Amino acid sequence: MALPAVVALLAMLLAAAAAGMTQLRIEEGARAGARALARGDSPAAVEGTVRTLAGGSASASVSADGEWLSVTVSDRVPGPLGSTIPWTLTARASARSETAGSGTAGGPVAGGSS
């Protein structure tokens, strides 16, 4: 009787670990994408950078608000529980454009969130 409960607990722990790893990958992809966008890379190059770091199944979108540029990355949690439960994770990073204005500001400011 205790074995099914142990198996279910193990499955949930593995799904949580997969979700944590996926979140870390997409946050790193979003940060790198925002830095690349701030340097003036094309949106296609930014998407390539994001896919390299976040994985081939991740999707990226780029937006601009004045001189602030944002990259939002989304991906589904892999594994059996991730495919049965619609579990999509998202990370967003923003950076100030280095190509706009006089360029007197320091480096880009980037950060990810879940």
N, C-alpha and C positions, 0 to 999 in steps of 0.2 A: 504494500500500500504506500509506503514512503518513496519507492523508486519513481513513480510518475511525478511526484512533487519535486523530487531532486532534479529530474530531467527538465521539467518546466522551468525551474529556477535557473538551471544552467543555460537553457536556451535564452532566457531573458537577460542574463548577465552577458552572454556573448553578443546579443543584439545591442545592448547598451554600449559594449566595447566597440562594436562596429560603428555605432552612431557617433561615439566620441572621436574615433579616428577619422571618420568622414568629415565631421565638423572642423577638426584641425586642418585637414587637407583643403577644404574649401575656404577657410579663413586665410591660409597662406596663399592660395591662388588669388583671392580677392585683393590682398595686400600687394602682391607682386603685379597684378593687373593694374591697380591704381597707380603704382610707381611708374610702370611702363607708359600708361596713358598720360601721366603728368610730364614725362620726358618728351612726349610728342609722338609716340608710336601710334600706328594706325589701329583702328578697332579690330581688324583681322589679326594683327600681330598680338594684340592684347588677349584676344580669345585663344590664340595658340599658346601663349604663356600660361593662361589660366588652365587650359586643358592639360598642359604638361604637368603642372603642380597639383591640380585638383582631381585629375582623372578624366578619362575620355567621356564618361557619361555626364559630367558636370556641364551645366549651361551658364553662360555669362551674359549679362546685359550691361551696357555702358550708358551713363547719363551725365549731363553737365548742368550746373547751376552757377552761372557767372563764370568765375575762374576756378571754381571747385568742380572736380571731376569725380565720379563715383563708378565703382564696379560692383555689381551684385552677382553673386555666384550661388547657384542652387544645385542640389544633387539629392538623389534618393538614398536611403540607407540600404546597403547591400545585404544579402543573406536571405534565408527563408522567411524570417519574421519581417524583414524590411520589405519583401515583395508582397506579403499578405496584408500588411498594415500600410496604408498610404502615408509614409513617414518621409517627408521632404525637409531637408535642412537648408538654411540660407545664411550667407555671410555677406556683409557689405563693407567696403572700404572706400574712403575718400582721400583725395590728395589735391593740393592746390597746383594749378598748372604752372610749370616752370617756363613755358614758352610765352605766356601772356604777361603783359605789363613790362616793367623794367627789370624784373628778375632780382630785386633786392632782398626778397624774403629768403629765409634759410632754405633748407631742403623740404621735400614734401612731407606732409603730416598724414600718416596712414594709420588706420586701425580697423580691426574686424569686430563683428559682433554676431551673436546668434539670434 
